[in-house]
Amino acid sequence: MASTHNRTLQEKVWITVLYGLSAAVLVFLMAPIFAIVPLSFNSGQFLTYPLEGFSLRWYQEFLNSDAWMRALKNSFFVGIISTLLSTSLGTLASLGLTRADFRGKSIVMAVLLSPMIVPMVITAVGFYFFFAPLGLTANYTGLILAHTALATPFVVITVSATLQGFDTNLARASASLGADPFTTFFRVVLPLIAPGVFSGALFAFATSFDEVVVVLMVAGPEQRTLPREMFSGIRENISPTITAVATVMIMVSIVMLATLELLRRRNERMRGIR
C-alpha cells in the first residue's frame, strides 16, 4: 500500500471525495435521529424549531408519570427475561448446529432465522392466532415467549460466528482429562465464546426493548411497554414527553453499541492470543 507521502494528486482527490461521501451518508442517516434530542430540552409545548428555551420539564414529567414508569418497568422486565431465555436457547442451538453434521442442517438453520426474515406484521398475527387458543394473550408469559422467539436468531448468528474460530481440540483435551460435558462447557467453552454470547444477548435485549408490533397484537393493557406507550402517545396526543423518552432510548442504544464494540475488540484480542 502506498504511503501518504507517495500518493498522487488524483488519489488524494478520490480519498477526499470518499471521506466526504461517507460523512454525508452518516449525516443523512443520523440527522433525523439526533434532531429529536434538542426537542426534548425545549421549554415550549410544541415540537417546533427554533426552541423556545431550555428546560428539563419533559424529563421530569417522564420520571413522575405512573404510565411511563410502568411502561419502562415492563420493557426492562420483558426484555431481561426474554434475553435470558433467548441467550440460553440460541447458544445451545448454535453449539448443536456447529458441531453436528446431518442432512437438513441448512433447513433447520433457516427455520431458526425465519423470525428475522418474515415481515413483523405477519409474525405478530401468527403469534396472536397461535397464542389466543392457549390463553397466552394479554399476559406476560405470551409476550415473553414471543420476544424470545424474535430475539433467538440474533443469538444464533453471533454465537455461531464465534464458534467458527473455536478450537475444538480444547474441548477434547478437557474431556480426555476426565471433565464431564457440563464442566467442559462452563470451564472451557463458555469463557472462550463469552464475547459472542454477550453480543448476542445485547442484540436480543435491543430487539425486545424496541419491539412494538408484536406488543400491539399480543400484550394487554397491563403489559404496555415503552415503545407501545410511545406509539399510543403519537396517535392520541403528541406530547414533548415522547422526545424525552426517545432520547433516553437513543442513549441506551449508544451504550449497547459501545459495549458491542468493546466485546468485538476483546474477541479479536482473544483470537490473536490463540
N, C-alpha and C positions, 0 to 999 in steps of 0.2 A: 504494500500500500504506500502510495506516495506521501511524503511528509508535507506538512503545512507550507513549508518554505518553497517546495518544488512544484506546487500546484500552479497550473496555468491560469490566465485570467478567465478563460471560459469555464474551467472547473470551479473557480471561486464564485462566478456568477450563478452557476447552476446550484451550488450548495446554498448560496444566499436565497435563491428563489425557493428551494426546497424547504429551508427553515421558515421562510415567510408563509408558504402554503400550509405548512404544519401548524404554525401559530394561528393562522386564520381559521383552519378547521377546528382547532382546540377552542378558540373563542366562540365560534359558531355553535359548538356543542355545549359549552359550559355557560354561556351568557344567559340563556333562559332560566337556568337553574339558579345561578347566583343573583339574578335580578330579584329573586324573592327575598333574599337576605336583608337588604336595606328596608324593604317594606315592613318587615317585622319590627323595626325600630321606629316606625312612623307614629307620630302622636295623633294623627288625624283618623277619622272614621272610615275613610275610603282608601281603596288600593290604587293610588294615583301617584305619579311623579309630576313635579318635584315634591319632596317630602315637606310636610307642614312643620315638622320639628322632630326632635329625638325624644324617645320615651320607651320605657320597659313595661308599659301598661299591659301589652298583649301577652307578654311572658307571665306577668302576674295573674292575668285572667286565666291563662292556661293552667298554671300551677294551683290556682284557687278554685278551679271548676271541677265539680264532682264527676261530671260526664267525661271530661277529657282525662282525668286521672284514672277513672275506671277503665277507659279505653286503653290507656297506656299500660296499666297493670295486666289487662287481658292480652295485649300484644306481647309483653315480656313472658307471661305465663305460658301462653300457647307456643311462642317461639322457642323458649328454653326446652319445654317438654318434647316438642316435635324435633328439635335439634338433637337431643339426646337419643331419641328413637331412630331418627334417620341416620345419624352418625354410626350407631351400632349396626343397623341393618346394612347400610351401604358399605361399611368396612368388611363385614362378613361376606357380603356378595362379591366384593372386589377380590378378596382372598380366594374365594372359591372359583371365580371365573379366571383368575390369573394362573392358578395352579392346575386347574382341571383342563383336560383336553377331550372334548366329547362332541358328537355330532349335534348340531343345532345350537352351538355356543353363541354364534352371532345372532340367532333369533332371540335367545334369552337376553342378550345384551340390549337388543333393540327394544324389547318389551320393557326392560328396566329404565331405559332412557326415553320411552314414549311420552311421559308427562312433560318433558321439555319440548317436544315436537308438536304435540296435539294442541290446537288453539285452546286458550284458557277457558273460554266460554263453553266449549264442548266438554272439557274436563269437569267444569263446575256443574253443568247439567247432569253429567254422568254420575258425579258424586251424589247429587241430590236424589236421583231416582234409585240409586243403589242403597243409600243410607236411609231414605224415608221409610221403607217397609221394616227396617231393622230398628227403628226408633232412635237413630243416631243424628237426627237433625235437631237444631235448636238446643244443642248441648255441647259441652267442652270436648267430650270424647270424640264425637264425629269430626269436629273442627281440627283437633289434634291429629287424628288419623289422616284426614285429607291433606293437611300441611306436611305430614310425614311422607306421604306418597309423592308430593310435589318436590320435596327437598332431597329425597334419597338419591335421585340421579346425579345431583351435583357432587355428592359424597362419592358415588361410584366412580365418576370421572376423575376426580382429584386423587383418590386413593389408588386407583388403577394406574394412573400415570406415575405415581410414586413407586409403586411396586415393580414397574418396568425396570427400574435401576437397582432393585433389591437383589443382593447376593444370596441365593438360596443355600449356598454352602454353609452360611452361618447358622441357619435353622437345622441343617443336617448335623453340623458339629454339636449343636446343643442337644439334639436327640441322641447322638452317639455317646454323649457324656451322661446319659441317664435322665435327662429332663423330659417330663411329660409334655404333651402338646400345649396345655394351658400355660405352663411355666415358660416354654419356648416362646409362645406368643407374647406374654406380658413382660418377659425379661429380655428378649432378643428382638423380636419382630416389631412390636409396637413402638419401642423407643426410636427405632430407625425410621419408621414411616410416620412418626408423630407429626412432622410438619404437614404432610399431605392430609392426615386425619383432621388436624386443626383447621387447615384451609377449607376442607370440605364442610366442617362444622360451621365455619363462619359464613360460607355460601348458603348453607341450609338455614341458618338463622336469618340471614338477609332475605331469603326467599319467603320465609314465613312472616317476618316482620313487615314486609312491604306488600303482601298479597291482599287483594280486596275482592276479586271476582268470586272466588270460592266462598269467602265470608258472606257475601251478599246472598248466595244460594243456600248455604248450609247453616250458618250461625243464626241464633235468635237474638232478641233484644239484650239479653244478659251477656252475650259473647261479642259485643261490638268492640272491634279492635281500633287502633289508631287510624289506619287508612280508611276503615269503614266510617268512622266518625268524621273524618275529613271529607269523604265523599258525600255524606249527608249534609254537612255544613255548606258545601259548594252548591248543592242542589236547592237547599231550603233557604239558607241565609248566609250570604258571603260575609264573613267577619274577618277582620285583620288577624284574629287569633289563629286562623289557619296558617298564616305566613309564619307565625312563631313556631307552630308545630312542624311546619315544613322545614324550617331552619334547624330545628332540633334533629329531625330525621337526616338532614344533609350532614350534620356534624357526626352523627352516628355512622353514616356511610363512609365518611372520610376516615374515621378511626378504624373501621373494619378494613378499608383498603390499605391503610398504613400497616396494620397488623399482618395482612396478607403479604405485603411486600417484605416485611421482616422475616416472615416464615419462609418465603421463597429464597431469600438470601441465605438463611440458615440451612435450608435443604441443599443449596448449591455448595455451601462450605462442607457439609457432611459428605456429599458425594465426592468432593475433591479430596477429602481425607482418605476415603476408601479407595 
